[in-house]
Amino acid sequence: MYILGIETTTPIMSIALSEDEKLLEEVSENCENSQVVKIIPKIDHILKKNKLSLSQIDLVGVDIGPGMFTGTRIGLTVVKTFSQVNSIDIVGITSSHALAYQAMKLIYQLKNENIQNEELCILPLINAKREEVYCSFFTCRNSTLNKICEDELIKIDELEQKVFKLIGMYKKIVLCGNILIDHLFISSEFEKEEKVMILKDVIVPKASAINFLAFKKYSKEVIDDYIKLNPIYVRKFKPFEK
């Protein structure tokens, strides 16, 4: 089956094409606020390059957030349109799940048996602006990810306390996500901690990870309803006060 993956929750938009678990191609571009202009030409490009049409796509995976409000909505709107017009099945994947999978994949590529045989705690940390961070955490052992808590919004100055609490519970804590680049002091704060691994190569969720996770969910007969699938914002919107 052919799978199209769409990731628009960060300025680095990416589109991926897979056949089952095999990645055929992935393209990415720093779009800032131009996803709405570039997303369709990117999808068209990757399909034509692989001599496919949209009608041949069996499944679309899409990042549903948390991340940039506008970017997340753009990706989801495109996917919902594909599902409605072309009757393509869709599966939504969270940004934190994609980052945790990318972190796990990188860790296992390192072939460090001491790390691989331990139960790791992976913290995807996504910059939410306003000195806040979207945070979740997963446990990982033997290439299996388990989500322990839902995505939450916390103040950056609360992050240190959260990490040190987890250090007392797990042998190794893995940090990933764009907060490590956008706020460099966070990396410097933990880089001397023996139990903390900082993955600066895992910064933004990728469409290839969305594809893989969507395929896994689809294999378990999990499909999302395009009408009911909504972005995960985490941050609560408050009405304007008079």
Rosetta silent file (secondary structure, phi, psi, omega in degrees, C-alpha in Angstrom):
SEQUENCE: MYILGIETTTPIMSIALSEDEKLLEEVSENCENSQVVKIIPKIDHILKKNKLSLSQIDLVGVDIGPGMFTGTRIGLTVVKTFSQVNSIDIVGITSSHALAYQAMKLIYQLKNENIQNEELCILPLINAKREEVYCSFFTCRNSTLNKICEDELIKIDELEQKVFKLIGMYKKIVLCGNILIDHLFISSEFEKEEKVMILKDVIVPKASAINFLAFKKYSKEVIDDYIKLNPIYVRKFKPFEK
SCORE:     score description
SCORE:     0.000 S_00000001
   1 L     0.000  146.508  179.245    0.000    0.000    0.000 S_00000001
   2 E   -96.658  134.535 -176.708    1.131    3.542   -0.715 S_00000001
   3 E  -124.471  131.772  175.593    1.228    6.010    2.167 S_00000001
   4 E  -108.855  127.938  179.595    1.537    9.780    1.977 S_00000001
   5 E  -111.481  138.065 -177.804    2.766   11.581    5.099 S_00000001
   6 E  -128.997  125.111  179.705    2.226   15.272    5.807 S_00000001
   7 E  -128.835  113.977 -178.028    3.971   17.289    8.506 S_00000001
   8 L  -133.695   18.393 -175.452    3.190   21.018    8.791 S_00000001
   9 L   -83.793   -7.011  177.346    3.275   21.696   12.544 S_00000001
  10 L  -128.469  169.528  176.641    6.695   23.386   12.393 S_00000001
  11 L   -61.672  -21.869  179.092    8.293   25.833    9.919 S_00000001
  12 E   -89.729   88.038  179.650   10.123   22.807    8.426 S_00000001
  13 E   -72.839  138.910  176.217    7.336   21.307    6.345 S_00000001
  14 E  -137.670  147.444  177.543    7.941   17.758    5.128 S_00000001
  15 E  -128.755  133.628 -179.073    6.127   15.366    2.811 S_00000001
  16 E  -130.261  149.042  176.496    6.945   11.650    2.626 S_00000001
  17 E  -124.905  128.239 -179.462    5.914    8.786    0.372 S_00000001
  18 E  -131.294  157.239  168.422    6.156    5.176    1.523 S_00000001
  19 E  -117.128  108.140 -169.267    5.195    1.735    0.342 S_00000001
  20 L    54.149 -121.231 -178.479    4.187   -0.131    3.475 S_00000001
  21 L   -92.523   -1.262 -177.847    7.182    0.371    5.814 S_00000001
  22 E   -90.592  120.870  177.450    9.618    1.254    3.017 S_00000001
  23 E   -76.788  122.367  178.442   10.327    4.956    2.595 S_00000001
  24 E   -88.999  -42.166 -179.705   10.371    5.866   -1.094 S_00000001
  25 E  -165.763  149.303  175.299   11.064    9.583   -0.761 S_00000001
  26 E  -141.237  132.548  177.398   10.893   12.483    1.664 S_00000001
  27 E  -123.520  145.182  178.162   11.150   16.185    0.903 S_00000001
  28 E  -141.393  154.894 -179.132   11.354   19.041    3.382 S_00000001
  29 E  -156.341  140.504  175.144   11.550   22.805    3.181 S_00000001
  30 E   -76.629  105.226 -173.788   11.692   25.713    5.594 S_00000001
  31 L  -102.977  -12.265 -175.856    8.385   27.347    4.760 S_00000001
  32 L    49.891 -108.817 -177.672    7.903   29.648    7.759 S_00000001
  33 L  -107.179   23.423 -175.434    4.381   30.981    7.049 S_00000001
  34 L  -113.873   22.009  178.831    4.049   29.748    3.464 S_00000001
  35 H   -57.706  -39.874 -175.717    2.845   26.164    3.969 S_00000001
  36 H   -61.471  -28.283 -179.487   -0.526   27.028    2.463 S_00000001
  37 H   -85.740  -34.130 -170.005    1.189   28.044   -0.798 S_00000001
  38 H   -99.255  -15.807 -171.829    3.749   25.246   -0.994 S_00000001
  39 H   -65.408  -45.686 -178.222    2.037   22.148    0.363 S_00000001
  40 H   -67.112  -45.727  175.581    0.057   21.154   -2.746 S_00000001
  41 H   -59.181  -34.268  178.499    2.974   21.716   -5.201 S_00000001
  42 H   -67.544  -43.669  178.614    5.204   19.625   -2.889 S_00000001
  43 H   -63.590  -44.939  179.436    2.696   16.787   -2.793 S_00000001
  44 H   -60.504  -40.956 -179.335    2.241   16.973   -6.571 S_00000001
  45 H   -62.824  -47.457 -175.887    6.022   16.933   -7.067 S_00000001
  46 H   -68.985  -32.904  177.896    6.653   13.858   -4.930 S_00000001
  47 H   -70.652  -46.788 -179.011    3.801   11.937   -6.553 S_00000001
  48 H   -64.771  -37.657 -179.722    4.831   12.759  -10.121 S_00000001
  49 H   -63.015  -31.270  179.946    8.477   11.962   -9.386 S_00000001
  50 L  -100.368   13.937  175.225    7.419    8.491   -8.261 S_00000001
  51 L    55.995   45.749  178.275    4.965    8.120  -11.170 S_00000001
  52 L  -126.356  158.853  172.467    1.930    7.965   -8.914 S_00000001
  53 L  -116.689  165.202 -179.326   -1.363    9.808   -8.751 S_00000001
  54 H   -61.379  -30.211 -179.569   -3.377   10.732   -5.687 S_00000001
  55 H   -67.024  -16.452  179.726   -5.912    8.044   -6.593 S_00000001
  56 H   -91.658   -6.301  178.624   -3.219    5.413   -5.983 S_00000001
  57 L   -78.741  128.949 -177.658   -2.594    6.547   -2.394 S_00000001
  58 L   -93.715  -28.107 -174.295   -4.156    4.144    0.105 S_00000001
  59 E  -149.608  140.410  173.300   -3.455    6.008    3.342 S_00000001
  60 E  -120.203  127.632  173.913   -2.498    9.509    4.432 S_00000001
  61 E  -102.505  139.879 -177.654   -0.782   10.142    7.758 S_00000001
  62 E  -139.646  140.201  175.564   -0.881   13.646    9.189 S_00000001
  63 E   -77.217  123.973 -177.094    0.659   15.363   12.198 S_00000001
  64 L  -103.893   10.765  176.708   -2.201   16.734   14.310 S_00000001
  65 L   101.523 -177.272    3.550   -0.031   18.688   16.764 S_00000001
  66 L   -74.830  159.312 -179.679    0.761   20.178   19.086 S_00000001
  67 L   171.808 -149.912  179.393    2.735   22.752   17.147 S_00000001
  68 L   -65.663  130.958 -177.082    2.079   25.887   15.130 S_00000001
  69 H   -57.685  -54.396 -175.240   -1.635   26.641   15.102 S_00000001
  70 H   -66.063  -46.949 -179.472   -1.876   27.730   11.464 S_00000001
  71 H   -59.231  -42.784  179.854    0.506   25.107   10.074 S_00000001
  72 H   -61.525  -42.396 -179.435   -1.295   22.296   11.885 S_00000001
  73 H   -66.469  -36.924 -179.179   -4.654   23.417   10.503 S_00000001
  74 H   -62.946  -50.049 -179.547   -3.279   23.655    6.955 S_00000001
  75 H   -60.638  -43.600 -178.031   -1.983   20.089    6.941 S_00000001
  76 H   -68.042  -37.252  178.576   -5.134   18.701    8.483 S_00000001
  77 H   -64.190  -42.532  178.328   -7.394   20.614    6.081 S_00000001
  78 H   -62.161  -45.121 -178.464   -5.520   19.232    3.063 S_00000001
  79 H   -65.862  -41.429  178.448   -5.713   15.678    4.412 S_00000001
  80 H   -62.332  -37.804  178.075   -9.426   15.971    5.220 S_00000001
  81 H   -64.519  -44.281  177.483  -10.059   17.190    1.688 S_00000001
  82 H   -58.453  -43.980 -177.191   -8.164   14.225    0.233 S_00000001
  83 H   -64.640  -42.460 -177.618  -10.172   11.851    2.400 S_00000001
  84 H   -71.389  -45.664 -174.054  -13.516   13.380    1.471 S_00000001
  85 H   -80.246  -39.913 -174.103  -12.927   13.840   -2.249 S_00000001
  86 H  -106.498    3.232  179.469  -10.768   10.785   -3.001 S_00000001
  87 L    55.649   44.940  178.282  -12.044    8.415   -0.266 S_00000001
  88 L   -97.163  134.705  176.563   -8.533    7.954    1.159 S_00000001
  89 E   -67.864  144.530  178.912   -8.158    6.574    4.682 S_00000001
  90 E  -129.122  150.227  175.807   -6.417    8.919    7.133 S_00000001
  91 E  -135.619  128.310  177.571   -4.596    8.464   10.432 S_00000001
  92 E   -93.109  137.844  179.331   -3.597   11.303   12.741 S_00000001
  93 E  -126.804  137.543  179.184   -0.288   11.150   14.639 S_00000001
  94 L   -78.473  154.926  177.225    0.819   13.570   17.356 S_00000001
  95 H   -59.386  -41.522 -177.766    4.046   15.562   17.097 S_00000001
  96 H   -64.794  -37.872  178.852    5.283   14.084   20.380 S_00000001
  97 H   -65.519  -42.992  178.714    4.747   10.519   19.137 S_00000001
  98 H   -62.344  -44.822  179.278    6.679   11.237   15.942 S_00000001
  99 H   -63.911  -42.082  179.875    9.569   12.809   17.876 S_00000001
 100 H   -63.496  -39.857  177.842    9.673    9.933   20.370 S_00000001
 101 H   -64.615  -44.126  179.421    9.790    7.428   17.500 S_00000001
 102 H   -62.266  -39.029  178.362   12.607    9.362   15.783 S_00000001
 103 H   -64.841  -46.393  179.224   14.534    9.469   19.070 S_00000001
 104 H   -59.461  -44.695 -179.357   14.082    5.732   19.618 S_00000001
 105 H   -60.645  -42.719  179.924   15.189    4.982   16.053 S_00000001
 106 H   -66.128  -42.762 -179.713   18.344    7.079   16.468 S_00000001
 107 H   -59.821  -42.722 -179.028   19.186    5.491   19.825 S_00000001
 108 H   -72.653  -23.191  174.797   18.962    1.994   18.358 S_00000001
 109 H   -71.082  -23.732  179.498   21.150    3.038   15.448 S_00000001
 110 L   -70.654  -19.504  177.814   23.875    3.875   17.976 S_00000001
 111 L    55.914   38.796  175.695   24.034    0.153   18.845 S_00000001
 112 L   -94.091  103.675 -174.306   24.812    0.853   22.475 S_00000001
 113 H   -61.990  -33.334 -179.714   23.694   -2.331   24.234 S_00000001
 114 H   -62.880  -34.506  179.067   23.794   -0.683   27.670 S_00000001
 115 H   -81.063  -44.630 -173.569   21.212    1.839   26.488 S_00000001
 116 H   -64.576  -29.003 -177.818   19.132   -0.483   24.327 S_00000001
 117 L   -87.107   -4.854  179.562   18.561   -3.019   27.114 S_00000001
 118 L   -93.473  160.406  169.903   17.349   -0.362   29.558 S_00000001
 119 L   -85.791  113.774 -177.551   13.896    1.124   29.886 S_00000001
 120 E   -93.939  155.301  171.878   14.374    4.645   28.600 S_00000001
 121 E  -115.643  116.145 -176.973   12.221    7.684   29.249 S_00000001
 122 E  -104.911  124.876  179.069   11.906    9.879   26.153 S_00000001
 123 E  -111.849  103.517  170.482   10.746   13.489   26.535 S_00000001
 124 E   -76.611  127.472 -176.407    9.704   15.266   23.319 S_00000001
 125 E  -123.558  112.663 -174.307    9.887   19.002   24.062 S_00000001
 126 E  -112.085  128.165 -179.232    8.200   21.363   21.596 S_00000001
 127 E   -63.055  121.322  179.843    8.557   25.131   21.785 S_00000001
 128 L  -105.335    8.408 -176.283    5.134   26.637   22.511 S_00000001
 129 L    65.114 -174.614  178.252    6.435   30.238   22.618 S_00000001
 130 L    50.923   31.013 -177.662    5.518   32.557   25.539 S_00000001
 131 L    58.864   35.446  178.996    8.292   30.861   27.594 S_00000001
 132 E  -128.389  162.549 -177.998    6.265   27.641   27.535 S_00000001
 133 E  -140.395  137.515  170.756    6.864   24.132   26.217 S_00000001
 134 E   -81.091  127.737 -172.584    4.639   21.298   25.035 S_00000001
 135 E  -135.079  139.130  171.913    5.828   18.269   26.938 S_00000001
 136 E  -147.545  168.972  172.001    4.988   14.585   27.010 S_00000001
 137 E  -145.949  147.806 -176.275    6.930   11.461   27.869 S_00000001
 138 E  -124.536  148.743  167.460    7.206    7.907   26.603 S_00000001
 139 E   -98.967  152.113 -176.406    8.935    4.820   27.901 S_00000001
 140 E  -140.791  127.741  173.668   10.938    2.752   25.449 S_00000001
 141 E  -154.462  133.947  178.653   12.252   -0.797   25.678 S_00000001
 142 L    52.905   46.294  175.987   13.012   -3.330   22.944 S_00000001
 143 L    63.680   22.953  177.958   11.818   -0.961   20.184 S_00000001
 144 E  -118.463  125.852  178.799    8.433   -0.504   21.839 S_00000001
 145 E   -99.938  136.935  173.675    7.106    2.946   22.743 S_00000001
 146 E  -129.555  124.085  179.251    4.513    3.490   25.438 S_00000001
 147 E   -79.861  125.159 -175.456    3.010    6.909   26.056 S_00000001
 148 E   -94.473  -36.615  178.716    2.889    7.594   29.784 S_00000001
 149 E  -139.815  155.171  178.836    1.197   10.986   29.892 S_00000001
 150 E   -71.843  160.375  177.300   -0.776   13.180   27.542 S_00000001
 151 E   -59.788  135.293  177.651    0.765   16.283   25.997 S_00000001
 152 E  -134.685  160.002  179.584    0.770   19.145   28.478 S_00000001
 153 E  -107.046  120.716  179.697    1.771   22.776   28.449 S_00000001
 154 E  -130.383  159.794  174.625    4.262   23.847   31.117 S_00000001
 155 E   -71.983  145.467 -179.326    6.435   26.858   31.809 S_00000001
 156 H   -59.214  -35.553 -178.953   10.048   26.483   30.738 S_00000001
 157 H   -73.638   -6.361  174.501   11.213   27.193   34.269 S_00000001
 158 H   -91.785  -11.229 -174.221    9.170   24.170   35.445 S_00000001
 159 H   -65.741  -41.497 -178.826   10.992   21.848   33.057 S_00000001
 160 H   -56.864  -46.508 -179.883   14.087   21.378   35.214 S_00000001
 161 H   -61.655  -39.680 -179.406   12.029   20.119   38.143 S_00000001
 162 H   -64.779  -45.376 -178.876   10.136   17.724   35.860 S_00000001
 163 H   -64.350  -45.098 -178.533   13.310   16.258   34.363 S_00000001
 164 H   -65.925  -30.254  175.402   15.012   15.766   37.728 S_00000001
 165 H   -65.336  -41.130  179.380   11.905   14.019   39.037 S_00000001
 166 H   -70.900  -31.430  176.892   12.091   11.578   36.123 S_00000001
 167 H   -58.637  -34.617  178.534   15.827   11.058   36.692 S_00000001
 168 L   -73.748  -11.544 -175.900   14.898    9.570   40.038 S_00000001
 169 L  -108.373  -25.875 -176.316   12.528    7.115   38.327 S_00000001
 170 L  -128.345  155.993 -178.567   14.454    5.976   35.221 S_00000001
 171 L   -76.544  -27.582 -179.355   18.040    5.024   34.433 S_00000001
 172 E  -144.118  129.935  177.008   18.198    7.171   31.313 S_00000001
 173 E  -109.720  129.693 -178.730   16.244   10.273   30.261 S_00000001
 174 E  -113.026  122.702  178.797   16.267   11.247   26.570 S_00000001
 175 E  -105.350  135.688  176.409   15.492   14.838   25.587 S_00000001
 176 E  -149.086  168.824  179.774   14.537   15.815   22.032 S_00000001
 177 L   113.771  163.219 -172.351   12.591   18.536   20.233 S_00000001
 178 L   -71.248  -11.522  177.027   13.131   22.089   19.019 S_00000001
 179 H   -62.607  -26.917 -179.267   13.192   23.572   22.518 S_00000001
 180 H   -69.010  -25.371  178.436   16.798   22.291   22.700 S_00000001
 181 H   -94.217  -40.247 -177.296   17.750   24.594   19.818 S_00000001
 182 H   -73.122  -27.261  177.922   15.469   27.520   20.567 S_00000001
 183 L  -130.807   83.918 -172.752   16.543   27.643   24.224 S_00000001
 184 H   -61.514  -24.250 -178.285   20.158   26.478   24.334 S_00000001
 185 H   -64.081  -24.241  179.345   20.411   26.928   28.090 S_00000001
 186 H   -66.480  -43.835  177.433   18.211   23.841   28.521 S_00000001
 187 H   -62.371  -46.476 -178.628   20.801   21.644   26.803 S_00000001
 188 H   -64.967  -26.683 -178.475   23.654   23.163   28.802 S_00000001
 189 H   -70.037  -32.013 -174.927   21.675   22.662   31.987 S_00000001
 190 H  -111.905   -6.999 -172.859   21.445   18.901   31.553 S_00000001
 191 L   -64.671  -20.665  178.605   24.438   17.964   29.399 S_00000001
 192 L   -89.857   -6.895  179.199   26.564   17.161   32.460 S_00000001
 193 L   -77.499  122.351 -176.356   23.912   14.873   33.895 S_00000001
 194 L   -62.687  -31.881 -175.810   25.029   11.276   33.421 S_00000001
 195 L   -87.468   -1.102 -177.147   21.473    9.982   33.211 S_00000001
 196 E  -109.435  128.944  174.668   20.384   12.501   30.557 S_00000001
 197 E  -111.363  125.155 -178.616   20.888   12.013   26.814 S_00000001
 198 E  -105.795  119.288 -178.008   20.337   15.087   24.643 S_00000001
 199 L  -104.736   89.671  179.874   19.438   14.393   21.002 S_00000001
 200 L   -77.292   -4.962  175.574   20.028   17.581   19.064 S_00000001
 201 L   -89.491   -5.920  177.782   19.578   15.621   15.833 S_00000001
 202 L  -116.250   89.166 -170.492   15.921   15.010   16.698 S_00000001
 203 L  -111.484  -44.848 -179.506   14.457   18.505   16.593 S_00000001
 204 L  -125.403  148.779  174.888   11.280   18.498   14.486 S_00000001
 205 L   -64.360  144.955 -178.040    8.801   15.734   13.646 S_00000001
 206 L  -115.597  150.366 -179.968    9.283   14.291   10.165 S_00000001
 207 H   -62.960  -30.853  178.949    6.746   13.060    7.642 S_00000001
 208 H   -63.637  -37.206  176.582    8.654    9.766    7.353 S_00000001
 209 H   -69.230  -39.130  176.934    7.983    9.093   11.044 S_00000001
 210 H   -58.958  -43.342  179.515    4.324   10.041   10.531 S_00000001
 211 H   -59.292  -49.918 -176.876    4.155    7.494    7.701 S_00000001
 212 H   -61.315  -47.124 -178.305    5.629    4.661    9.743 S_00000001
 213 H   -67.948  -35.673  177.379    3.403    5.283   12.762 S_00000001
 214 H   -65.083  -41.128  178.481    0.314    5.709   10.570 S_00000001
 215 H   -62.438  -41.466  179.807    1.051    2.382    8.881 S_00000001
 216 H   -63.312  -43.633  179.237    1.394    0.664   12.268 S_00000001
 217 H   -66.487  -41.648 -179.849   -1.936    2.069   13.462 S_00000001
 218 H   -62.867  -36.060  179.418   -3.620    1.174   10.168 S_00000001
 219 H   -64.699  -23.557  176.795   -2.275   -2.380   10.489 S_00000001
 220 L   -95.938   15.439  178.125   -4.203   -2.588   13.759 S_00000001
 221 L    64.254   35.475  175.095   -7.315   -1.403   11.913 S_00000001
 222 L  -101.570  115.646  178.672   -7.175    2.072   13.430 S_00000001
 223 L  -132.492  140.920 -179.884   -8.519    4.700   11.028 S_00000001
 224 E   -93.014  148.334  174.838   -9.632    8.235   11.829 S_00000001
 225 L   -82.586  121.423 -175.676  -12.885    9.821   10.764 S_00000001
 226 L   -61.775  -24.235  179.610  -12.017   12.853    8.650 S_00000001
 227 L   -76.105  -39.145 -174.538  -14.983   14.742   10.117 S_00000001
 228 L   -90.596  -16.010 -177.560  -14.039   14.109   13.746 S_00000001
 229 L   -71.770  120.531 -177.533  -10.238   14.357   13.472 S_00000001
 230 L  -126.397  159.294  176.498   -9.143   17.683   14.983 S_00000001
 231 L   -64.683  149.928  172.125   -5.841   19.388   15.825 S_00000001
 232 L   -98.960  107.740 -177.112   -4.357   18.896   19.277 S_00000001
 233 L   -91.600  -34.350 -177.100   -3.665   22.401   20.517 S_00000001
 234 L    71.196  -55.198  178.714   -3.074   21.649   24.256 S_00000001
 235 L   -67.507  130.411  179.962   -3.107   25.363   25.043 S_00000001
 236 L   -83.581  132.743  178.362   -6.574   26.388   26.138 S_00000001
 237 L   -85.220  134.056  179.517   -8.074   29.394   24.400 S_00000001
 238 L  -111.856  138.181  178.377   -9.580   32.001   26.674 S_00000001
 239 L   -66.167  152.491  178.455  -12.221   34.506   25.575 S_00000001
 240 L   -64.079  135.580  179.194  -11.245   38.140   25.547 S_00000001
 241 L   -89.977  145.166  179.345  -11.976   39.831   28.832 S_00000001
 242 L   -78.945    0.000    0.000  -13.770   43.143   28.879 S_00000001
